[in-house]
Amino acid sequence: MLIPLLTEYEKEHIAERQPLPERYLGLSDEEMAVRIRAAKEALGRRVVILGHHYQRDEVIAFADYTGDSYKLAQQVRKHPEAEFIIFCGVHFMAESADVLSGEHQQVILPDLAAGCSMADMADPEQLEMCWKELAELGVNGGANRIVPVTYINSAASIKAFVGEHGGVVCTSSNAGATLKWAWERPSTPPGAAAPKILFLPDQHLGRNTAYKMGVPLDEMVVWDPNEVRGGLTPDEVKHARIILWKGHCSVHTRFTARQIENLRAQHPGIRVIVHPEVPWEVVQAADDSGSTEYIIRTVKESAEGSVWAVGTEVHLVNRLAAEVAPARTVVSLDQFGCLCSTMFRVSPNHLLWTLEGLVAGEVHNRIVVPDSQKHWTKVALDRMLSIS
Ligand code: SF4
């Protein structure tokens, strides 16, 4: 199995895990497994554990459901009987679960330090400013409409803004359908030009999805929130069909077209499949691209003897490789394995601590979206769930 090498950045950030009480440190894997199972059993149907595909195996082993953000968001709705939803993922996912869950349910994130560098690249003040500046540029307001679309990998405050301004949340599973939905929003006055989309925070998912739908690159612009008016001229903005926020995933942008070239030279006949958070040129060099669920399905359904290089987080790649072997071979597109260091912060120790806390009647690390954001976040998420 591929053991990912950690960069200095990752080592430093993984070290910033939420501290645990002394008694939860230094436990053997066996002891943790026994105690996690016992706590789960004691809680029964009062708890449901959701595990994102990018979690490490020692955590996934205890998940009731695994999936990508979209699939796990759907699971929240399917378990109204669970008082507690433990979300083994990152902060924005737990926020979405809180919004989609019932009043009687509490959502827990085992390690509060498990954030997402991409979600951190868009803050609500920057978005307010962008919205205002787009109006000053003459493309937002009056007969011109902009529909904001935010990737689920964003803070609840961003989703609330988007919901309140007629927009929607998307995931990598339904990004194409969501862009179609947004471009088809009625224009005002009737007959005016189709709306433009403001897509945030991941420029790559926005670009790759729009390009796949036939939008040429010269009808897309990148809005840099650190520049006045996004660093764009009025003409550039007027000409664009989609305005891409300058954000990215620090894991997926490590994949390169050169890696694909090298692998093809070493393994003639290898097929390459990547996640759409990778840069555009990497998608172009690959054979296929899609959400984590799509990647898993495509590889599992491929012909026996197929050899795949997969460009997404290494824990998913390793598990997929083990599941499809020996009939199919799967390797990581990055020979060192790209690791999501923030997901990696959720450890079995943290999971045990939260579970035993619940057994003892203590709720640790509850994630609560403020009431002021809840309504519009829910509107944006409900729109997402209605688009397939
Ligand atoms: S893989 Fe990238 S987008 Fe996903 S949680 Fe990690 S940093 Fe965020």
Residues whose N, C-alpha, C, O or C-beta is under 5 A from the ligand:
A	BS01	SF4	V90 G115 C116 S117 M118 N153 C249 S250 V251 C340
